[in-house]
């Protein structure tokens, strides 16, 4: 394997283009293109999709994982053999994280880590973050997928609990006679994106028939909670995010005692690197404090 070719593969995926990879690697776009072509010739198949942004083909996913693993091992070797124990350039750890964890407990966990570790956070639904690990885009993921991705190990983190809530004025308008199935069918709800099924899980629990209420899509955790507080609709929010607003009277529990639970796992490469192990330890410690 040509290390420069593997580095070019990781760079074009991270930067999304050959020009961006060239700037990152301090070479010309032509040089990046030649390295990718050379890697594809040695592999005997197309590894890179020439799209905007650039992506990898299924065979390219294996090479991308290899590129990231080689990069991590090279970095560790340089750090461990440098005279005086001095650290070189920071190591970047790409991680896939679901939006609610990022908005509540993950960032404080990462803030406890020492200098020298940088993060490339990829946000996606907890049911899809494992796909980023499988494709080689990230080294680790917080996911609801229990089965370890090939080449990875899985550790249970705990349960993230969600409760259905709404603004007081919204409750007075739409649920004046209680949170009935008919009212839930008419009342607008807020969803994060098309992959967010948490509200649907609550609705299925409440009704034996399929309910399709009006919905607003708000794809940002802080803005999502704000949309609920402003009365655009009801939603299930993480208790860590909604508890304070419920106590202050800015939100109301729609259905006390009802909740939706999501079991989260931490999946990471089986390849051991000091930076990745430090991140994993911080995530596990924070999960123990914040998850059920």
VOMI-219275 format. One record per residue (C-alpha): residue in one letter; x, y, z; residue number from 1. Coordinates in nm, 3 decimals, always signed. Example, Ala and Ser with C-alpha at 12.3 -4.5 7.8 and 13.67 -1.06 7.14 Angstrom:
{code = A	c1 = +1.230	c2 = -0.450	c3 = +0.780	pos = 1}
{code = S	c1 = +1.367	c2 = -0.106	c3 = +0.714	pos = 2}
END
This chain:
{code = X	c1 = +0.000	c2 = +0.000	c3 = +0.000	pos = 1}
{code = X	c1 = +0.119	c2 = +0.349	c3 = -0.088	pos = 2}
{code = X	c1 = +0.067	c2 = +0.566	c3 = +0.220	pos = 3}
{code = X	c1 = +0.039	c2 = +0.885	c3 = +0.011	pos = 4}
{code = X	c1 = -0.242	c2 = +0.728	c3 = -0.190	pos = 5}
{code = X	c1 = -0.429	c2 = +0.626	c3 = +0.125	pos = 6}
{code = X	c1 = -0.382	c2 = +0.975	c3 = +0.270	pos = 7}
{code = X	c1 = -0.525	c2 = +1.124	c3 = -0.050	pos = 8}
{code = X	c1 = -0.831	c2 = +0.899	c3 = -0.023	pos = 9}
{code = X	c1 = -0.904	c2 = +1.012	c3 = +0.333	pos = 10}
{code = X	c1 = -0.844	c2 = +1.375	c3 = +0.240	pos = 11}
{code = X	c1 = -1.084	c2 = +1.382	c3 = -0.056	pos = 12}
{code = X	c1 = -1.358	c2 = +1.227	c3 = +0.158	pos = 13}
{code = X	c1 = -1.297	c2 = +1.462	c3 = +0.453	pos = 14}
{code = X	c1 = -1.278	c2 = +1.775	c3 = +0.236	pos = 15}
{code = X	c1 = -1.546	c2 = +1.665	c3 = -0.010	pos = 16}
{code = X	c1 = -1.343	c2 = +1.753	c3 = -0.321	pos = 17}
{code = X	c1 = -1.009	c2 = +1.702	c3 = -0.493	pos = 18}
{code = X	c1 = -0.932	c2 = +2.075	c3 = -0.463	pos = 19}
{code = X	c1 = -0.997	c2 = +2.069	c3 = -0.089	pos = 20}
{code = X	c1 = -0.778	c2 = +1.761	c3 = -0.048	pos = 21}
{code = X	c1 = -0.500	c2 = +1.934	c3 = -0.243	pos = 22}
{code = X	c1 = -0.510	c2 = +2.232	c3 = -0.006	pos = 23}
{code = X	c1 = -0.502	c2 = +2.001	c3 = +0.296	pos = 24}
{code = X	c1 = -0.211	c2 = +1.794	c3 = +0.164	pos = 25}
{code = X	c1 = -0.022	c2 = +2.096	c3 = +0.018	pos = 26}
{code = X	c1 = -0.008	c2 = +1.945	c3 = -0.330	pos = 27}
{code = X	c1 = -0.182	c2 = +2.017	c3 = -0.660	pos = 28}
{code = X	c1 = -0.529	c2 = +1.881	c3 = -0.745	pos = 29}
{code = X	c1 = -0.360	c2 = +1.693	c3 = -1.030	pos = 30}
{code = X	c1 = -0.133	c2 = +1.517	c3 = -0.779	pos = 31}
{code = X	c1 = -0.433	c2 = +1.417	c3 = -0.569	pos = 32}
{code = X	c1 = -0.610	c2 = +1.284	c3 = -0.879	pos = 33}
{code = X	c1 = -0.304	c2 = +1.080	c3 = -0.978	pos = 34}
{code = X	c1 = -0.279	c2 = +0.929	c3 = -0.628	pos = 35}
{code = X	c1 = -0.645	c2 = +0.827	c3 = -0.632	pos = 36}
{code = X	c1 = -0.612	c2 = +0.678	c3 = -0.979	pos = 37}
{code = X	c1 = -0.301	c2 = +0.487	c3 = -0.869	pos = 38}
{code = X	c1 = -0.486	c2 = +0.348	c3 = -0.567	pos = 39}
{code = X	c1 = -0.780	c2 = +0.245	c3 = -0.785	pos = 40}
{code = X	c1 = -0.549	c2 = +0.077	c3 = -1.034	pos = 41}
{code = X	c1 = -0.381	c2 = -0.124	c3 = -0.759	pos = 42}
{code = X	c1 = -0.723	c2 = -0.214	c3 = -0.614	pos = 43}
{code = X	c1 = -0.859	c2 = -0.304	c3 = -0.957	pos = 44}
{code = X	c1 = -1.184	c2 = -0.116	c3 = -0.902	pos = 45}
{code = X	c1 = -1.335	c2 = +0.229	c3 = -0.859	pos = 46}
{code = X	c1 = -1.300	c2 = +0.349	c3 = -0.499	pos = 47}
{code = X	c1 = -1.413	c2 = +0.713	c3 = -0.522	pos = 48}
{code = X	c1 = -1.745	c2 = +0.853	c3 = -0.646	pos = 49}
{code = X	c1 = -1.675	c2 = +1.176	c3 = -0.836	pos = 50}
{code = X	c1 = -1.975	c2 = +1.354	c3 = -0.690	pos = 51}
{code = X	c1 = -2.026	c2 = +1.675	c3 = -0.492	pos = 52}
{code = X	c1 = -1.928	c2 = +1.608	c3 = -0.221	pos = 53}
{code = X	c1 = -1.690	c2 = +1.325	c3 = -0.307	pos = 54}
{code = X	c1 = -1.786	c2 = +0.988	c3 = -0.160	pos = 55}
{code = X	c1 = -1.657	c2 = +0.633	c3 = -0.163	pos = 56}
{code = X	c1 = -1.795	c2 = +0.327	c3 = -0.335	pos = 57}
{code = X	c1 = -1.863	c2 = +0.011	c3 = -0.129	pos = 58}
{code = X	c1 = -1.514	c2 = -0.125	c3 = -0.208	pos = 59}
{code = X	c1 = -1.375	c2 = +0.217	c3 = -0.120	pos = 60}
{code = X	c1 = -1.517	c2 = +0.193	c3 = +0.232	pos = 61}
{code = X	c1 = -1.266	c2 = -0.079	c3 = +0.323	pos = 62}
{code = X	c1 = -0.978	c2 = +0.130	c3 = +0.187	pos = 63}
{code = X	c1 = -1.104	c2 = +0.438	c3 = +0.373	pos = 64}
{code = X	c1 = -1.108	c2 = +0.246	c3 = +0.702	pos = 65}
{code = X	c1 = -0.756	c2 = +0.127	c3 = +0.628	pos = 66}
{code = X	c1 = -0.645	c2 = +0.483	c3 = +0.549	pos = 67}
{code = X	c1 = -0.774	c2 = +0.611	c3 = +0.883	pos = 68}
{code = X	c1 = -0.622	c2 = +0.323	c3 = +1.076	pos = 69}
{code = X	c1 = -0.283	c2 = +0.369	c3 = +0.911	pos = 70}
{code = X	c1 = -0.299	c2 = +0.743	c3 = +0.982	pos = 71}
{code = X	c1 = -0.373	c2 = +0.675	c3 = +1.350	pos = 72}
{code = X	c1 = -0.089	c2 = +0.423	c3 = +1.381	pos = 73}
{code = X	c1 = +0.160	c2 = +0.654	c3 = +1.208	pos = 74}
{code = X	c1 = +0.064	c2 = +0.939	c3 = +1.440	pos = 75}
{code = X	c1 = +0.109	c2 = +0.722	c3 = +1.749	pos = 76}
{code = X	c1 = +0.449	c2 = +0.600	c3 = +1.628	pos = 77}
{code = X	c1 = +0.571	c2 = +0.955	c3 = +1.565	pos = 78}
{code = X	c1 = +0.454	c2 = +1.073	c3 = +1.908	pos = 79}
{code = X	c1 = +0.603	c2 = +0.777	c3 = +2.093	pos = 80}
{code = X	c1 = +0.945	c2 = +0.802	c3 = +1.927	pos = 81}
{code = X	c1 = +0.989	c2 = +1.181	c3 = +1.928	pos = 82}
{code = X	c1 = +1.282	c2 = +1.299	c3 = +2.139	pos = 83}
{code = X	c1 = +1.185	c2 = +1.432	c3 = +2.480	pos = 84}
{code = X	c1 = +0.835	c2 = +1.294	c3 = +2.448	pos = 85}
{code = X	c1 = +0.718	c2 = +1.609	c3 = +2.269	pos = 86}
{code = X	c1 = +0.384	c2 = +1.586	c3 = +2.093	pos = 87}
{code = X	c1 = +0.353	c2 = +1.658	c3 = +1.724	pos = 88}
{code = X	c1 = +0.047	c2 = +1.775	c3 = +1.537	pos = 89}
{code = X	c1 = -0.285	c2 = +1.708	c3 = +1.712	pos = 90}
{code = X	c1 = -0.463	c2 = +1.387	c3 = +1.619	pos = 91}
{code = X	c1 = -0.818	c2 = +1.421	c3 = +1.484	pos = 92}
{code = X	c1 = -1.077	c2 = +1.168	c3 = +1.598	pos = 93}
{code = X	c1 = -1.389	c2 = +1.157	c3 = +1.377	pos = 94}
{code = X	c1 = -1.698	c2 = +1.053	c3 = +1.575	pos = 95}
{code = X	c1 = -2.061	c2 = +1.000	c3 = +1.475	pos = 96}
{code = X	c1 = -2.305	c2 = +1.135	c3 = +1.735	pos = 97}
{code = X	c1 = -2.681	c2 = +1.162	c3 = +1.753	pos = 98}
{code = X	c1 = -2.806	c2 = +1.520	c3 = +1.785	pos = 99}
{code = X	c1 = -2.967	c2 = +1.487	c3 = +2.129	pos = 100}
{code = X	c1 = -2.654	c2 = +1.340	c3 = +2.287	pos = 101}
{code = X	c1 = -2.445	c2 = +1.616	c3 = +2.133	pos = 102}
{code = X	c1 = -2.684	c2 = +1.880	c3 = +2.268	pos = 103}
{code = X	c1 = -2.692	c2 = +1.742	c3 = +2.622	pos = 104}
{code = X	c1 = -2.394	c2 = +1.539	c3 = +2.748	pos = 105}
{code = X	c1 = -2.134	c2 = +1.460	c3 = +2.480	pos = 106}
{code = X	c1 = -1.970	c2 = +1.801	c3 = +2.438	pos = 107}
{code = X	c1 = -1.904	c2 = +1.843	c3 = +2.814	pos = 108}
{code = X	c1 = -1.746	c2 = +1.496	c3 = +2.808	pos = 109}
{code = X	c1 = -1.514	c2 = +1.585	c3 = +2.520	pos = 110}
{code = X	c1 = -1.421	c2 = +1.912	c3 = +2.690	pos = 111}
{code = X	c1 = -1.253	c2 = +1.713	c3 = +2.971	pos = 112}
{code = X	c1 = -0.991	c2 = +1.569	c3 = +2.736	pos = 113}
{code = X	c1 = -0.638	c2 = +1.713	c3 = +2.725	pos = 114}
{code = X	c1 = -0.497	c2 = +1.922	c3 = +2.437	pos = 115}
{code = X	c1 = -0.365	c2 = +1.731	c3 = +2.139	pos = 116}
{code = X	c1 = -0.696	c2 = +1.564	c3 = +2.047	pos = 117}
{code = X	c1 = -0.923	c2 = +1.732	c3 = +1.793	pos = 118}
{code = X	c1 = -1.270	c2 = +1.619	c3 = +1.692	pos = 119}
{code = X	c1 = -1.458	c2 = +1.586	c3 = +1.366	pos = 120}
{code = X	c1 = -1.817	c2 = +1.533	c3 = +1.481	pos = 121}
{code = X	c1 = -2.068	c2 = +1.388	c3 = +1.236	pos = 122}
{code = X	c1 = -2.431	c2 = +1.431	c3 = +1.342	pos = 123}
{code = X	c1 = -2.695	c2 = +1.178	c3 = +1.241	pos = 124}
{code = X	c1 = -2.984	c2 = +0.985	c3 = +1.388	pos = 125}
{code = X	c1 = -2.875	c2 = +0.720	c3 = +1.639	pos = 126}
{code = X	c1 = -3.012	c2 = +0.451	c3 = +1.408	pos = 127}
{code = X	c1 = -2.783	c2 = +0.568	c3 = +1.126	pos = 128}
{code = X	c1 = -2.456	c2 = +0.664	c3 = +1.297	pos = 129}
{code = X	c1 = -2.329	c2 = +0.305	c3 = +1.270	pos = 130}
{code = X	c1 = -2.344	c2 = +0.344	c3 = +0.891	pos = 131}
{code = X	c1 = -2.076	c2 = +0.614	c3 = +0.916	pos = 132}
{code = X	c1 = -1.861	c2 = +0.376	c3 = +1.117	pos = 133}
{code = X	c1 = -1.921	c2 = +0.099	c3 = +0.864	pos = 134}
{code = X	c1 = -1.822	c2 = +0.325	c3 = +0.572	pos = 135}
{code = X	c1 = -1.496	c2 = +0.429	c3 = +0.738	pos = 136}
{code = X	c1 = -1.604	c2 = +0.792	c3 = +0.776	pos = 137}
{code = X	c1 = -1.559	c2 = +0.783	c3 = +1.155	pos = 138}
{code = X	c1 = -1.354	c2 = +0.590	c3 = +1.411	pos = 139}
{code = X	c1 = -1.636	c2 = +0.561	c3 = +1.666	pos = 140}
{code = X	c1 = -2.008	c2 = +0.619	c3 = +1.698	pos = 141}
{code = X	c1 = -2.282	c2 = +0.664	c3 = +1.955	pos = 142}
{code = X	c1 = -2.554	c2 = +0.443	c3 = +1.813	pos = 143}
{code = X	c1 = -2.868	c2 = +0.248	c3 = +1.889	pos = 144}
{code = X	c1 = -2.728	c2 = -0.044	c3 = +1.688	pos = 145}
{code = X	c1 = -2.628	c2 = -0.324	c3 = +1.926	pos = 146}
{code = X	c1 = -2.448	c2 = -0.560	c3 = +1.687	pos = 147}
{code = X	c1 = -2.083	c2 = -0.453	c3 = +1.643	pos = 148}
{code = X	c1 = -1.988	c2 = -0.323	c3 = +1.301	pos = 149}
{code = X	c1 = -1.721	c2 = -0.541	c3 = +1.139	pos = 150}
{code = X	c1 = -1.382	c2 = -0.455	c3 = +1.288	pos = 151}
{code = X	c1 = -1.539	c2 = -0.275	c3 = +1.585	pos = 152}
{code = X	c1 = -1.639	c2 = -0.347	c3 = +1.942	pos = 153}
{code = X	c1 = -1.963	c2 = -0.237	c3 = +2.107	pos = 154}
{code = X	c1 = -2.018	c2 = -0.116	c3 = +2.465	pos = 155}
{code = X	c1 = -2.356	c2 = -0.039	c3 = +2.622	pos = 156}
{code = X	c1 = -2.377	c2 = +0.323	c3 = +2.740	pos = 157}
{code = X	c1 = -2.728	c2 = +0.344	c3 = +2.885	pos = 158}
{code = X	c1 = -3.080	c2 = +0.464	c3 = +2.812	pos = 159}
{code = X	c1 = -3.169	c2 = +0.813	c3 = +2.694	pos = 160}
{code = X	c1 = -3.521	c2 = +0.892	c3 = +2.811	pos = 161}
{code = X	c1 = -3.764	c2 = +1.118	c3 = +2.624	pos = 162}
{code = X	c1 = -4.096	c2 = +1.264	c3 = +2.745	pos = 163}
{code = X	c1 = -4.382	c2 = +1.414	c3 = +2.541	pos = 164}
{code = X	c1 = -4.407	c2 = +1.785	c3 = +2.621	pos = 165}
{code = X	c1 = -4.564	c2 = +2.103	c3 = +2.487	pos = 166}
{code = X	c1 = -4.599	c2 = +2.472	c3 = +2.575	pos = 167}
{code = X	c1 = -4.878	c2 = +2.559	c3 = +2.822	pos = 168}
{code = X	c1 = -5.066	c2 = +2.766	c3 = +2.564	pos = 169}
{code = X	c1 = -5.041	c2 = +2.486	c3 = +2.311	pos = 170}
{code = X	c1 = -5.188	c2 = +2.241	c3 = +2.561	pos = 171}
{code = X	c1 = -5.479	c2 = +2.476	c3 = +2.634	pos = 172}
{code = X	c1 = -5.556	c2 = +2.510	c3 = +2.263	pos = 173}
{code = X	c1 = -5.515	c2 = +2.154	c3 = +2.139	pos = 174}
{code = X	c1 = -5.558	c2 = +1.935	c3 = +2.447	pos = 175}
{code = X	c1 = -5.825	c2 = +2.122	c3 = +2.642	pos = 176}
{code = X	c1 = -6.020	c2 = +1.798	c3 = +2.686	pos = 177}
{code = X	c1 = -5.714	c2 = +1.584	c3 = +2.751	pos = 178}
{code = X	c1 = -5.448	c2 = +1.409	c3 = +2.545	pos = 179}
{code = X	c1 = -5.686	c2 = +1.190	c3 = +2.348	pos = 180}
{code = X	c1 = -5.614	c2 = +0.998	c3 = +2.029	pos = 181}
{code = X	c1 = -5.838	c2 = +1.236	c3 = +1.832	pos = 182}
{code = X	c1 = -5.655	c2 = +1.538	c3 = +1.974	pos = 183}
{code = X	c1 = -5.317	c2 = +1.385	c3 = +1.892	pos = 184}
{code = X	c1 = -5.432	c2 = +1.333	c3 = +1.534	pos = 185}
{code = X	c1 = -5.514	c2 = +1.703	c3 = +1.494	pos = 186}
{code = X	c1 = -5.243	c2 = +1.872	c3 = +1.703	pos = 187}
{code = X	c1 = -4.926	c2 = +1.972	c3 = +1.514	pos = 188}
{code = X	c1 = -4.605	c2 = +1.803	c3 = +1.623	pos = 189}
{code = X	c1 = -4.239	c2 = +1.887	c3 = +1.578	pos = 190}
{code = X	c1 = -3.996	c2 = +1.631	c3 = +1.432	pos = 191}
{code = X	c1 = -3.622	c2 = +1.661	c3 = +1.388	pos = 192}
{code = X	c1 = -3.600	c2 = +1.522	c3 = +1.033	pos = 193}
{code = X	c1 = -3.735	c2 = +1.237	c3 = +0.820	pos = 194}
{code = X	c1 = -3.536	c2 = +0.982	c3 = +1.022	pos = 195}
{code = X	c1 = -3.680	c2 = +1.094	c3 = +1.356	pos = 196}
{code = X	c1 = -3.934	c2 = +0.831	c3 = +1.465	pos = 197}
{code = X	c1 = -3.954	c2 = +0.914	c3 = +1.838	pos = 198}
{code = X	c1 = -4.287	c2 = +1.095	c3 = +1.810	pos = 199}
{code = X	c1 = -4.421	c2 = +0.809	c3 = +1.598	pos = 200}
{code = X	c1 = -4.317	c2 = +0.558	c3 = +1.866	pos = 201}
{code = X	c1 = -4.516	c2 = +0.751	c3 = +2.125	pos = 202}
{code = X	c1 = -4.818	c2 = +0.773	c3 = +1.893	pos = 203}
{code = X	c1 = -4.811	c2 = +0.400	c3 = +1.823	pos = 204}
{code = X	c1 = -4.817	c2 = +0.337	c3 = +2.196	pos = 205}
{code = X	c1 = -5.122	c2 = +0.561	c3 = +2.239	pos = 206}
{code = X	c1 = -5.330	c2 = +0.440	c3 = +1.944	pos = 207}
{code = X	c1 = -5.402	c2 = +0.115	c3 = +1.765	pos = 208}
{code = X	c1 = -5.455	c2 = +0.301	c3 = +1.440	pos = 209}
{code = X	c1 = -5.199	c2 = +0.499	c3 = +1.239	pos = 210}
{code = X	c1 = -5.208	c2 = +0.868	c3 = +1.325	pos = 211}
{code = X	c1 = -5.066	c2 = +1.125	c3 = +1.081	pos = 212}
{code = X	c1 = -5.081	c2 = +1.469	c3 = +1.248	pos = 213}
{code = X	c1 = -4.948	c2 = +1.791	c3 = +1.091	pos = 214}
{code = X	c1 = -4.573	c2 = +1.826	c3 = +1.150	pos = 215}
{code = X	c1 = -4.295	c2 = +2.083	c3 = +1.149	pos = 216}
{code = X	c1 = -3.938	c2 = +1.975	c3 = +1.062	pos = 217}
{code = X	c1 = -3.673	c2 = +2.150	c3 = +1.273	pos = 218}
{code = X	c1 = -3.331	c2 = +1.982	c3 = +1.221	pos = 219}
{code = X	c1 = -3.130	c2 = +2.132	c3 = +1.509	pos = 220}
{code = X	c1 = -3.156	c2 = +2.022	c3 = +1.872	pos = 221}
{code = X	c1 = -3.157	c2 = +2.364	c3 = +2.040	pos = 222}
{code = X	c1 = -3.396	c2 = +2.509	c3 = +1.780	pos = 223}
{code = X	c1 = -3.610	c2 = +2.195	c3 = +1.804	pos = 224}
{code = X	c1 = -3.664	c2 = +2.248	c3 = +2.177	pos = 225}
{code = X	c1 = -3.722	c2 = +2.619	c3 = +2.118	pos = 226}
{code = X	c1 = -3.988	c2 = +2.542	c3 = +1.857	pos = 227}
{code = X	c1 = -4.173	c2 = +2.331	c3 = +2.113	pos = 228}
{code = X	c1 = -4.138	c2 = +2.602	c3 = +2.379	pos = 229}
{code = X	c1 = -4.277	c2 = +2.861	c3 = +2.136	pos = 230}
{code = X	c1 = -4.585	c2 = +2.647	c3 = +2.075	pos = 231}
{code = X	c1 = -4.530	c2 = +2.532	c3 = +1.717	pos = 232}
{code = X	c1 = -4.615	c2 = +2.179	c3 = +1.822	pos = 233}
{code = X	c1 = -4.564	c2 = +1.904	c3 = +2.075	pos = 234}
{code = X	c1 = -4.270	c2 = +1.662	c3 = +2.073	pos = 235}
{code = X	c1 = -4.080	c2 = +1.412	c3 = +2.282	pos = 236}
{code = X	c1 = -3.770	c2 = +1.580	c3 = +2.426	pos = 237}
{code = X	c1 = -3.481	c2 = +1.431	c3 = +2.623	pos = 238}
{code = X	c1 = -3.556	c2 = +1.468	c3 = +2.993	pos = 239}
{code = X	c1 = -3.210	c2 = +1.624	c3 = +3.032	pos = 240}
{code = X	c1 = -3.323	c2 = +1.898	c3 = +2.796	pos = 241}
{code = X	c1 = -3.685	c2 = +1.943	c3 = +2.906	pos = 242}
{code = X	c1 = -3.678	c2 = +1.888	c3 = +3.284	pos = 243}
{code = X	c1 = -3.568	c2 = +2.241	c3 = +3.370	pos = 244}
{code = X	c1 = -3.829	c2 = +2.399	c3 = +3.143	pos = 245}
{code = X	c1 = -4.101	c2 = +2.177	c3 = +3.291	pos = 246}
{code = X	c1 = -4.004	c2 = +2.283	c3 = +3.644	pos = 247}
{code = X	c1 = -4.008	c2 = +2.649	c3 = +3.539	pos = 248}
{code = X	c1 = -4.352	c2 = +2.611	c3 = +3.379	pos = 249}
{code = X	c1 = -4.232	c2 = +2.686	c3 = +3.028	pos = 250}
{code = X	c1 = -4.326	c2 = +2.335	c3 = +2.917	pos = 251}
{code = X	c1 = -4.592	c2 = +2.088	c3 = +3.031	pos = 252}
{code = X	c1 = -4.570	c2 = +1.710	c3 = +3.038	pos = 253}
{code = X	c1 = -4.841	c2 = +1.591	c3 = +2.802	pos = 254}
{code = X	c1 = -4.876	c2 = +1.242	c3 = +2.939	pos = 255}
{code = X	c1 = -4.716	c2 = +1.207	c3 = +3.287	pos = 256}
{code = X	c1 = -4.560	c2 = +0.868	c3 = +3.334	pos = 257}
{code = X	c1 = -4.531	c2 = +0.804	c3 = +2.959	pos = 258}
{code = X	c1 = -4.188	c2 = +0.811	c3 = +2.797	pos = 259}
{code = X	c1 = -3.984	c2 = +0.681	c3 = +2.505	pos = 260}
{code = X	c1 = -3.650	c2 = +0.516	c3 = +2.582	pos = 261}
{code = X	c1 = -3.355	c2 = +0.481	c3 = +2.345	pos = 262}
{code = X	c1 = -3.073	c2 = +0.243	c3 = +2.437	pos = 263}
{code = X	c1 = -2.738	c2 = +0.381	c3 = +2.324	pos = 264}
{code = X	c1 = -2.412	c2 = +0.198	c3 = +2.257	pos = 265}
{code = X	c1 = -2.057	c2 = +0.314	c3 = +2.192	pos = 266}
{code = X	c1 = -1.895	c2 = +0.141	c3 = +1.897	pos = 267}
{code = X	c1 = -1.530	c2 = +0.195	c3 = +1.808	pos = 268}
{code = X	c1 = -1.249	c2 = +0.034	c3 = +1.615	pos = 269}
{code = X	c1 = -1.091	c2 = -0.271	c3 = +1.771	pos = 270}
{code = X	c1 = -0.760	c2 = -0.109	c3 = +1.672	pos = 271}
{code = X	c1 = -0.627	c2 = +0.052	c3 = +1.991	pos = 272}
{code = X	c1 = -0.490	c2 = +0.406	c3 = +1.977	pos = 273}
{code = X	c1 = -0.427	c2 = +0.627	c3 = +2.283	pos = 274}
{code = X	c1 = -0.644	c2 = +0.911	c3 = +2.151	pos = 275}
{code = X	c1 = -0.940	c2 = +0.687	c3 = +2.075	pos = 276}
{code = X	c1 = -0.913	c2 = +0.509	c3 = +2.411	pos = 277}
{code = X	c1 = -0.906	c2 = +0.847	c3 = +2.592	pos = 278}
{code = X	c1 = -1.219	c2 = +0.959	c3 = +2.405	pos = 279}
{code = X	c1 = -1.394	c2 = +0.629	c3 = +2.481	pos = 280}
{code = X	c1 = -1.316	c2 = +0.659	c3 = +2.852	pos = 281}
{code = X	c1 = -1.455	c2 = +1.014	c3 = +2.865	pos = 282}
{code = X	c1 = -1.774	c2 = +0.909	c3 = +2.681	pos = 283}
{code = X	c1 = -1.831	c2 = +0.611	c3 = +2.908	pos = 284}
{code = X	c1 = -1.781	c2 = +0.819	c3 = +3.223	pos = 285}
{code = X	c1 = -2.024	c2 = +1.089	c3 = +3.105	pos = 286}
{code = X	c1 = -2.281	c2 = +0.829	c3 = +2.998	pos = 287}
{code = X	c1 = -2.268	c2 = +0.675	c3 = +3.344	pos = 288}
{code = X	c1 = -2.360	c2 = +1.015	c3 = +3.490	pos = 289}
{code = X	c1 = -2.627	c2 = +1.120	c3 = +3.240	pos = 290}
{code = X	c1 = -2.796	c2 = +0.809	c3 = +3.102	pos = 291}
{code = X	c1 = -3.021	c2 = +0.562	c3 = +3.279	pos = 292}
END
